Amino acid sequence: MAHELAFSGVVGIDFDAETVSDALALLTGPVRIRLNSGGGIAFDGTAIHSVLSDYRGHKTIIVQGIAASAASVIMMAGDRVEMSAGSILMIHDPSQDITSYRGTSGEHRRVANSLDKISSAVAQIYAQRSGKPISEIRQIMAAESWFTPEEAVVAGFADAALPDGERSAPARFDYRAYANSPSNLIQMSAKNDWINDFSKVNNMKSQSTSQTETSENKATPLSLAPVMSAADRSDPRKELKRVKDLTSFATTDLAQRVNSLARLEGWISEGVTLDAARIFVTDELAAQTNYKTSRLTDAAYYGRNSVAESWDNGEGLNRKIVDGIYSRVNRAHQPTMGREFAGASLSEIADICLQQNGKSTAMASVASRVEMALHGTSDFPNILRDVGNMSLSGAYEASQSAIKQTSREIAASNFRALHSVKVSAGPDLEEVNEQGEFKAGTIEEGDETFAVKTYGKIFGITRQAIVNDDLDVFSNMFPLLGQGAANTEAKLFAGLLEENSGFGPKLSDGKTLFHADHGNLAQTSAALSVASLGSARVAMRRQTGLAGEAINVVPAFLVVPPELETLAEQVLTEIAASEVANANPFAGKLKLLVEPRLTSASGWYVCAAPGAPDGLQHAYLDGVTGPQLFTREGFEVDGIEYKVRMDFGAGFTNHRGWYMSPSA
């Protein structure tokens, strides 16, 4: 089950890179992040984005209320981004309402140059998430652009617009600070007397002013000349990483002891490297006579919010051991809390578990100690299970189906058929006559259904493998099973599209998903081109609801087999045309999804974002996403038996969100 975090309030004040890093250090695997922020300090936004990007588990970010300014940068770090009903996204150029020192013309130029560099770095973050060219992103930023959930999905900044669920009010923030704030946000700010007070910025201002008073005669402000270096700034990717790394470093407690935030703009504009900044901070700290080194307690270091939790025994120790062992299984994993166990063998871990349970291991052979740990009351089997779960989950998340991005996840509490919802006589509101009579409409269960089914496999790890310290089962078998679980989902998604000779499953009206009567099937196979995509878009825009009302379906994804991938990229690439008539209207508007499990080499699909309208849906039992790992003492296997189980189902509930050009 995914862990949950909540980021709410002003970026850099109510939550910052340090608190986010501390929280993530305690987690492994998937995490769901609920974001509600009107913005804050730009440096902290990019630093938090960097911290989230480095987290190796799958990240789902759900925007509740608003993600504006610095919070919109944080939002881009999600592997999947969902916009709650009524939420808002705002993207603009980074800004700063003060300058350090005395605000001379030279200082203003320096700040402007620094903001230009930050804007370029942030633009690359937005472009990477959306697939839009940098030139278009800079226009969006300069215009201070506001997006509804559906608009954010179409623009590529989010993956799903959630049509229902609990609505959240926008976070406390003075939205009058923005040029194009919606009127309701302005009224909300005025009514509640919300005033933005970025205490970090105020501290920077007071610190920098006092510095200027003591060094007025210096030609260069202090923050510009502590360290000189020659960073390679020709590669935009390296430059973005340098800015992100410096920003993340400058927000740490130690770096802030030497006023690093006030120096950050100078470091960025002068090309200071991360190593050089670290050397400077270390030297400055050493020079401070009142600075004393001290080691935090384990509870303070590993989890500031942990209450009465020991890291020397029990669950806390287990988590440290798992973190250390997993670094041997996955070489890309850098252990944090469990560094001391990164080199331990499995038999040594068995010893530790036995000793924690008061069992003596003196004079016992390695084999007998392993057997005692496996079959006794120690935590050894649970530790092996948790390592397996990390390996399984990592491979599963890395192998997700392309088509899954087009599907909306719903809840399933049992294995019965899941029904969609429909509104009789259409969802439009009708005029009430003079007698005050309202016309009746009802919400009914849809006729299209699908059910969750169970998939799984059992295998074992032998006692001999553990005695021999053989980690192949974790580094090979568990990832294969994680990939297999993702492949099971992917084959089901692709199989649905290709049922009935490629025309999709039969719906309750007796017709296949793709049918001429549904208005979502090209008359003949059409080669992928701007013209054929135009026909698909018209067909989707012309779709009507149950009562014949126009519903304006917006295309969001282009789904193709591998044979059409290169052509699709060419069709979707922005064309620098000299004439408007030659421009590509689909550049940056459709997200390309390539599915190798589609058997047709010439058929292709266009579909709307999940839930806009409902089309493809999937569900997990009780919301437990992906494969789960269970263990028991081996009987047929002399060791531990593992069961991998996944309760999953998928199906189409509506034809209106999909369009197909059939195989040639």
KOLMARNU-974261 format. One record per residue (C-alpha): residue in three letters; x, y, z. Coordinates in steps of 0.001 Angstrom, whole numbers, plus 524288, in hexadecimal, padded with zeros to 5 digits. Example, Ala and Ser with C-alpha at 12.3 -4.5 7.8 and 13.67 -1.06 7.14 Angstrom:
BEGIN
Ala8300C7EE6C81E78/Ser835667FBDC81BE4/
This chain:
BEGIN
Met800008000080000/Ala8052180D627FC83/His80978816AE80744/Glu802ED8240A807E2/Leu808C28318680A35/Ala8022783ED880A5B/Phe808D684B4F80596/Ser80017856AE8095B/Gly802898652580B49/Val80D6486E28806D5/Val818F8867BA7FFFA/Gly82559869F3807C4/Ile81DFC86E28813FF/Asp814008639E81759/Phe81C1185917810BC/Asp829838595780A7C/Ala8339F8506F80434/Glu8392F84C2781146/Thr82C34847B681705/Val8288B840F780A4D/Ser835B783A19809CE/Asp83457835B8817F6/Ala826C98302E8155B/Leu82AF3828E08090E/Ala836E08232380FDC/Leu82D9C81AF381814/Leu82607815A080C72/Thr827D980B9C801CC/Gly81F51808027F64F/Pro8139980F947F108/Val80F9A81C4D7F78C/Arg8038D824F07F5B1/Ile805A68337B7F7EC/Arg7FA3383CBB7FA0C/Leu7FE3884A6D7F5D4/Asn7F6F9857017F8FE/Ser7FF11863667F820/Gly7FDCB870E97F24E/Gly80C85871DE7F08F/Gly817CE877047F87E/Ile82689877E07F724/Ala82B47874137E98A/Phe8381D86E4B7EE64/Asp830D8865447F7A7/Gly827AA860FF7ECCB/Thr832E785CAC7E412/Ala839E1856707EFA1/Ile82DDC84E687F34F/His82C5A84A7F7E4FD/Ser83A5E845A97E556/Val8381F83DE97F1E7/Leu82BCF837937EC70/Ser8326A8347A7DF75/Asp83D2A82D367E6B3/Tyr83361824BF7EE32/Arg833878174F7E7DE/Gly82595813327EACE/His819FA816517E219/Lys81443823A37E586/Thr80603827397E365/Ile8036A835A37E5E7/Ile7F5348398F7E803/Val7F293848287E70B/Gln7E81184BC77F0D4/Gly7E3B7859DF7F046/Ile7EF01860447E910/Ala7FCF985EA97E446/Ala8020986C097E08C/Ser80F5E8721F7DE1B/Ala819D786A947E5C7/Ala80FD485FE27E8D8/Ser80DBB85D8C7DA4B/Val81C4185A487D91C/Ile81AD2850577E420/Met80F1F84A7B7DD17/Met817848476D7D129/Ala81F7483D737D90F/Gly81423833CC7D960/Asp81504827447D189/Arg80646828CC7D0EA/Val7FF46835A07D36C/Glu7F0C7836417D672/Met7E898842A27D76E/Ser7DD4B841E37E10F/Ala7D011847347DD49/Gly7D0188560A7DDEC/Ser7DECC857317DFB0/Ile7E74E861347D890/Leu7F4F0861677D2BE/Met7FC6586E197D08E/Ile8096F86F8B7C988/His8110887C3B7C850/Asp81E9E8820C7C7E3/Pro825CF881817D4FB/Ser825EC88EB27DBC5/Gln82C3C8958A7E74A/Asp826D68A1777EE0A/Ile8338D8A5967F498/Thr841DC8A69F7F15C/Ser84CF78A3D67FA95/Tyr8557A8AF0F7FF8A/Arg8511E8BCDE7FBDD/Gly84A418BA757EEFE/Thr854098C1677E621/Ser852AE8C0727D75C/Gly85D8D8B64C7D741/Glu856718AE647E180/His849CD8AEEA7D9B9/Arg8510C8AA377CD91/Arg856E689F197D541/Val8499489B0E7DA8D/Ala843B389BF97CCE1/Asn84E7E893607C755/Ser84C7B889AE7D252/Leu83DCE889497D004/Asp84021887007C187/Lys8488587B2A7C4C5/Ile83E7C875E67CE5D/Ser833BB877FC7C44F/Ser83B85870417BA47/Ala83DBD865277C3E3/Val82F69864D17C7D8/Ala82B0D865637B99B/Gln832BE859017B700/Ile82B93852567C23C/Tyr81E58856337BC86/Ala822A1852327AED1/Gln82793844F97B328/Arg81A9D842087B9ED/Ser811A3846CF7AF19/Gly8196E843BE7A2DB/Lys81795851C079E30/Pro822CE8595C797F0/Ile82A03863077A086/Ser8255186E6D79835/Glu8171386B2879B05/Ile819D2868EA7A976/Arg82029876597AAA7/Gln8140587C7E7A49E/Ile80B638753E7AE63/Met813EF879E67B99E/Ala81489887FE7B4F3/Ala805B08888E7B3BA/Glu8037B883AC7C1C0/Ser7FAB5878907BD40/Trp7EFCF8727E7C56E/Phe7EAAD864D27C26C/Thr7DEAD85D107C647/Pro7E0F084E747C8A3/Glu7DCA184B0D7BAE4/Glu7E510855B07B4D9/Ala7F0D5851227BCB8/Val7EF0F843477B78A/Val7EDD5847D57A976/Ala7F9EF850587AB05/Gly801A8844AA7B000/Phe8044084A187BDAA/Ala7FB41840097C413/Asp7F740832217C0FD/Ala7E952831BA7C617/Ala7DE2283AC97C9AD/Leu7D65B834797D496/Pro7C7DF8371F7D253/Asp7C38B8343C7E02A/Gly7C8D58333F7EDE7/Glu7C9EF83CCD7F92B/Arg7CCB884AC17F4F7/Ser7D6EE8529E7FC57/Ala7D746861527FDBC/Pro7E3A1867F47F877/Ala7EE508692C802B5/Arg7F014875C480A6B/Phe7F75C87F70801CA/Asp7F5C688D8B7FD66/Tyr7F20488B017EF3E/Arg7F163899B37ECAF/Ala8000D8986F7EA71/Tyr7FD798923F7DD2F/Ala7F99489A187D12D/Asn7EF03891147CBED/Ser7E95F88AFA7D84E/Pro7DB37886837D6D7/Ser7D1AC88FA47DD9D/Asn7CD7B885747E788/Leu7DB8A883FC7EC50/Ile7DD23892BE7ED58/Gln7D075893B97F514/Met7D4AC888787FDCB/Ser7E1B288F20800A2/Ala7DB3989C09803E7/Lys7D0768960680C2D/Asn7DA0688E318146D/Asp7E477898DB81522/Trp7EE9A88F9F80FAE/Ile7FBEE8962A80ED6/Asn8081588F948098A/Asp813218903781367/Phe81E808880D80E90/Ser826C2887EC81AD1/Lys83273881F1813E5/Val8329788D3280A4F/Asn831958970D8154A/Asn83CE38908B81C50/Met844F4890EB80FE4/Lys841FB89F4B80E40/Ser845EC8A2ED81C10/Gln8522D89A9381B84/Ser8568A8A00F80E8B/Thr853FE8AE0E8130D/Ser85C858AC5881F07/Gln867338A678816A0/Thr866E78B21D80D89/Glu8686C8BB94818B7/Thr8754D8B54581C70/Ser87A748B38A80EA5/Glu875578BF5C8077C/Asn8826F8C25B80144/Lys883A78B5087FAD6/Ala882228B54C7EC3B/Thr87B008A8327EC35/Pro870608A4457F5EE/Leu874808994D7FF0C/Ser86B0688F807F978/Leu8713B8908B7EBFE/Ala87F5088DBB7EF37/Pro88120883087F953/Val884E4878807EF96/Met8891D8791F7E17A/Ser8889486D5A7D875/Ala8871C869A37CA51/Ala87AB58618C7C900/Asp8774F85C467BB84/Arg86B568644F7B805/Ser86A79860D87A9A5/Asp861CC854DC7ABBC/Pro853F6859037AFFB/Arg851E384C207B704/Lys85E5184D9E7BF05/Glu85AE985BBA7C1F4/Leu84D54857DD7C6A7/Lys8533784D767CF7F/Arg85D2B8573E7D4E7/Val8526C860FD7D834/Lys84A13856647DE7A/Asp85575850E97E65A/Leu859EC85E597EB02/Thr84BFE861FE7EECB/Ser84A13855557F64E/Phe857308570E7FD2F/Ala854BB8654E800A7/Thr84827861C3807DE/Thr84EB08582481127/Asp8504585BF881F6A/Leu85F2185C2581EED/Ala85FDA86470812A3/Gln8561C86E4081801/Arg85EFB87061823C7/Val867D28782281A93/Asn85CBD87F7A813DD/Ser85CB287685807F9/Leu84F4E87AD980323/Ala85405888DC801A5/Arg85FDA883C27FA34/Leu8584887A687F179/Glu855038840A7E6AD/Gly86350887C27E596/Trp8678B879827E543/Ile85E0E876C07DA2C/Ser86190882BF7D215/Glu87054880F77D3BD/Gly8709A872947D055/Val874A986D9C7DDB7/Thr8754985EBB7DE43/Leu86EEC856B07E8FE/Asp87C20851C87EDDC/Ala8816485FA47EECE/Ala87562864157F665/Arg87711858BD7FFD1/Ile8855A85C3180214/Phe881B086A49804EC/Val876F68667C80E8F/Thr8800685CF681587/Asp88AB48673C816DA/Glu881288717881BC2/Leu87B7D86837825E4/Ala88915864C482ABC/Ala88C028733582C6B/Gln8803187593834F5/Thr884DE8749B842EE/Asn87752871C9847FB/Tyr8755C8665883EB9/Lys87657858F484517/Thr8744F84C0383E6C/Ser86AA0842D3844B6/Arg864358364884063/Leu8557A835DE84070/Thr84EBE82A67846B4/Asp84A2A81FC883D67/Ala83C0E823C783F6B/Ala83F39831F483C41/Tyr847D082E868309D/Tyr83F3F8243282A50/Gly831E18296882D8C/Arg82F1983691833CD/Asn820BF8334F834FB/Ser8226A825CE83ADB/Val81CD78245584874/Ala8224781A7185239/Glu82868812708473A/Ser8355780B9884933/Trp83ED88097683E1C/Asp846C67FFA1845E2/Asn83C6F7F503846B1/Gly82EFC7F1158420D/Glu828E07F6C1835C5/Gly83284802108353A/Leu83E267F8D38349E/Asn837427F06E82A75/Arg8356F7FC2B8219F/Lys843D67FF89822A6/Ile847B27F19081F45/Val83E7C7F13581398/Asp844077FE1080E9E/Gly851DA7F8A280F92/Ile84F297EB6280944/Tyr847A47F17A7FE14/Ser853CE7F9267FA38/Arg85A227EBEA7F734/Val84E6D7E79F7EF3A/Asn84D097F4567E7B2/Arg85A2D7FAF97E586/Ala853488079C7E200/His84D88808827EFC1/Gln85568811157F8F3/Pro852CC80CCE80706/Thr84FB68177B810C8/Met84B5F8128B81E04/Gly85113804F781B9C/Arg85ECF8080B816E8/Glu864D97FFAD821A8/Phe85DFD7F38481C57/Ala861497F59B80DFB/Gly86C8D7EBE480E9C/Ala8663E7E1DE8179A/Ser863C37D40A812C2/Leu856877CD7681449/Ser85BEF7C45981EB1/Glu860EB7D0168266C/Ile8536D7D639825A5/Ala84DC27C95B82A94/Asp8570B7CA3583641/Ile8529A7D80183963/Cys844417D3F4838E2/Leu846C47C874841F2/Gln84E3C7D0D284BA6/Gln8433A7DAD284BAC/Asn83A3D7CFD985016/Gly843787CB6C85AC9/Lys848307BF468538C/Ser8565B7BB7485562/Thr85E007B8BA848F5/Ala86A707B44684F9D/Met870597A7AD84A74/Ala865A17A66484016/Ser869237A465831DC/Val8651B7ADF38275B/Ala85B087A46382208/Ser854F17A1DF82F45/Arg8544E7B07283274/Val84D727B32182589/Glu843D37A82782838/Met841187AD5D835DC/Ala83E897BAFC83046/Leu835AE7B5BC82596/His82D3B7AD0282E10/Gly82D687B3EA83B26/Thr827197C07083FDD/Ser8314B7C9B983A4D/Asp82E947D4B28309D/Phe837847CE9B82665/Pro82C8B7C9AE81D52/Asn825E27D70E81DF1/Ile8329C7DDEB81A62/Leu8345C7D51880E83/Arg8262E7D7A080AC6/Asp827FA7E66680B8A/Val834597E5D88033D/Gly82CCD7DDAA7F962/Asn8219D7E7707F98E/Met82AD87F2B17F670/Ser830D07EB2F7EB20/Leu823767E6D97E64C/Ser81D587F46D7E738/Gly828CB7FB417E0AE/Ala828487F2647D4C5/Tyr819687F33D7D435/Glu8194C802147D43D/Ala823FA802A57C9D9/Ser81C767F9AE7C08C/Gln80F19800257C057/Ser8063A7FEB57B496/Ala8059C80A577AB6B/Ile7F6EC808657A9E7/Lys7F525809017B8BA/Gln7F778817AD7B7E1/Thr7EA8D818D87B08B/Ser7E2D68117E7BAF7/Arg7DC2A816DC7C71D/Glu7DE4F80F537D3A9/Ile7D20B80CBE7DBB9/Ala7CFBE805D97E8AE/Ala7CBA97F79F7E9FB/Ser7C7B37F2147F732/Asn7C49D7E45D7F24F/Phe7C5047DB8C7E665/Arg7B74D7DEE27E1A2/Ala7B5097E5BF7D4A8/Leu7B85C7F43E7D4EB/His7AE647FD487CEA1/Ser7B08680AA37C8C7/Val7A728815F07CB8D/Lys79E2081CB77C1F3/Val79450827E67C339/Ser78710825BE7BCD9/Ala7827F830607B369/Gly79032835F97B32D/Pro7979283DF27BD82/Asp7936684B857B8AB/Leu78B4D853D57C1F4/Glu77DFF857BB7BCB2/Glu7766B8645C7BE55/Val76CE78648B7C9B8/Asn75F4F869967C5FB/Glu75752873EB7CD31/Gln7512E8699A7D5E6/Gly75EB4866027DAF3/Glu75DDD858517D56E/Phe76AC28512D7D3BB/Lys76BC58468C7C985/Ala7703F839757CE8C/Gly77D16833237CB2F/Thr7830A827247D17B/Ile7908A821B37D370/Glu790D8813857CF66/Glu79A96808807CE67/Gly7A03C8070B7C0D6/Asp79EA07FA5F7B97A/Glu7AD287F8AA7B6CF/Thr7B4327F0D17C13A/Phe7C11C7EA667C473/Ala7C6047E3427D073/Val7D2967E1E77D81D/Lys7D95B7D4B77D6A8/Thr7E4C27CEB17DE04/Tyr7F1E47CBE97D7AA/Gly7FD807C5D07DE74/Lys808D57BC5C7DFAD/Ile80FD07B4CD7EA82/Phe81E5B7B20B7EB6D/Gly828737AF8B7F5F4/Ile835E67B3A57FAC6/Thr83DBC7A8397FFD4/Arg8454E7A7CB80C89/Gln8515E7A4858048E/Ala850277B13C7FCC5/Ile84F6F7B92C80952/Val85B077B20780F80/Asn862BE7B494802FE/Asp85EDE7C30980395/Asp858D37C1BF7F612/Leu8515B7CE3D7F308/Asp84E007CA837E509/Val83FFA7C7A57E8C2/Phe83E787D5C47ED31/Ser846087DC0D7E218/Asn8409E7D31E7D762/Met8344F7CBC27DB58/Phe82CFF7D69F7E250/Pro82F417E09D7D774/Leu82ABB7D67B7CD88/Leu81E4E7D4727D56A/Gly81C517E32E7D67A/Gln81DE57E4677C7CC/Gly814CC7D8C57C62E/Ala80A3D7DF707CE46/Ala80B517EBC97C609/Asn80B237E3747B9BF/Thr7FECC7DCA27BE7D/Glu7F8127E9D17BF50/Ala7FD9A7EE4C7B247/Lys7F8FD7E2107AB1C/Leu7EB667E3DA7B0CF/Phe7EAD47F2097AC4F/Ala7EFBB7EEB179E99/Gly7E6F47E2CA79DF7/Leu7DAEE7EB0B7A098/Leu7DE0C7F3DA794FC/Glu7E0467E83778BFD/Glu7D46A7DFFA78F8D/Asn7CB2E7DC3C78480/Ser7D51D7DD3977988/Gly7DA327EA3577E68/Phe7CD3A7F14778039/Gly7CD497F03E78EFF/Pro7C41A7E9EB798D6/Lys7B57F7E966796A2/Leu7AE147F38F79E5C/Ser7A04A7F2CA7A3E1/Asp79A6A7F7B779717/Gly79F577EB717905A/Lys7A96D7F2D87886B/Thr7B80E7F2827899D/Leu7BF637FDAB79023/Phe7C3E7802E4782F8/His7B83D8035D779E5/Ala7B32580C6376F4D/Asp7A6B780E807773A/His7AF0A8133378293/Gly7B59481D8077A11/Asn7C3128194477E83/Leu7C7DD810E477332/Ala7CE73815A5766D0/Gln7C76B8109675AB2/Thr7D3FF80AF27554D/Ser7E1D88096F75A31/Ala7E856816BB759A4/Ala7F6E781938759A2/Leu7FB238210A76575/Ser7FC0082F6A76198/Val7F7A483CE4765B8/Ala7EBAD83B4D75CF8/Ser7E79582E1C762A0/Leu7E9B6833277707D/Gly7E12383EBA76CE4/Ser7D6388356B768F2/Ala7D7B982E2C775CA/Arg7D6FD83ACE77D81/Val7CA9983F2077685/Ala7C43F831EA77923/Met7C777832D97879A/Arg7C307840F1788CB/Arg7B60B83D2678277/Gln7B31B8326278C47/Thr7A629833F579374/Gly7A13A82F5E7A0A6/Leu795B5826BC7A457/Ala78BE4831707A157/Gly79291835AA794C6/Glu799558413079B33/Ala7A6CE8458079667/Ile7B17B8415479FF1/Asn7BD9D84699798F7/Val7C74583B6D79ADD/Val7D54F840AF79AB2/Pro7DFCA83794794EA/Ala7EB52835C279E2D/Phe7F2BF8297879A0C/Leu7F72A8232278D66/Val7F90C8146278F38/Val8010480D2B784EF/Pro8084D80043782F8/Pro81743800A1781DF/Glu8167F8006E77306/Leu8102F80DF77731D/Glu818728140877DEB/Thr821F581B597750D/Leu817288203876C25/Ala80F2C82499777E5/Glu81AC082C3B77D43/Gln81C63832ED7702C/Val80DED8364A76F78/Leu80DD283BCA77D42/Thr81A998435377C20/Glu8195A8521177C16/Ile81B6F857AC76E77/Ala821FD864E176D52/Ala8197C8687E761DC/Ser81A828754B75AB4/Glu80C0487506757CC/Val800FF872A876176/Ala7FACF868E37580A/Asn806D78604C758FB/Ala8077086014767CF/Asn8048E8538076F1E/Pro7F879855A8777AD/Phe7FB5D8498977FD7/Ala8092684D4678434/Gly809AB84C15792FE/Lys7FB0D848E57941F/Leu7FAFA83A107930D/Lys803568317579BBF/Leu80916825E57945F/Leu807688186479A81/Val80E1C80CB179421/Glu808BE7FF397979E/Pro810F37F3A8792AB/Arg806377E9E479630/Leu7FD3B7EED978B6E/Thr7FDD17E4C478086/Ser7F94B7ED9477575/Ala804627F4D576EBC/Ser7FBA17FF3A76880/Gly7F025801CC771A8/Trp7F0B580D8277AD1/Tyr7E836813F478529/Val7E53B8216F78A7D/Cys7DF24822BC797F1/Ala7DB5482CB57A231/Ala7E15D82E4D7AFA0/Pro7DC9D824BF7BA12/Gly7CEFE828537BE81/Ala7CCD2832BD7B41E/Pro7C3DC82BCF7B0F7/Asp7C4AE81E807B73E/Gly7C930814077ADD7/Leu7D38080A8C7B293/Gln7D3968079C7C121/His7DB837FEC37CA04/Ala7DAB37FAE77D840/Tyr7E2307F41E7E31F/Leu7DBA17ED307EE76/Asp7DA887F66B7FA27/Gly7E33A800327F31B/Val7EF847F7F07F529/Thr7F72A7FB797E8EA/Gly7FFCA7F1A57E206/Pro8050F7E4787E650/Gln805ED7E0CB7F4B1/Leu80F9C7D75D7FADE/Phe80C197CD558055A/Thr814FA7C3AE80C6A/Arg814077B7568146C/Glu81D577AD5A819DD/Gly820CC7A3DF80F08/Phe81B527961E80F64/Glu81D7B790F4801B8/Val8292E79A23800CB/Asp8338C799A480B78/Gly833D27A83F80DA2/Ile829797B2BF80B65/Glu81DEF7B24C80217/Tyr8196C7BED17FB96/Lys80C4D7C1B27F575/Val80AD67CD1D7EC23/Arg7FCAD7D1407EA9B/Met7F5E07DC1A7E342/Asp7E7437DEF37E32C/Phe7E4D77E6C27D6CF/Gly7DA8C7E92C7CC84/Ala7D8537F2357C0E2/Gly7CD9E7F4F57B726/Phe7C72E7FEF67AE39/Thr7BB20805DF7B37D/Asn7B8E580F7C7A85E/His7BC78810D1799FE/Arg7BCAA81FB179992/Gly7CAA18221D79DF9/Trp7D1598199E7939B/Tyr7D339819DB784D7/Met7D9CB80FC077C2D/Ser7DF8580F2976E90/Pro7DEDC8007E76B97/Ser7E9797F7C77661E/Ala7EC527F87C757AE/
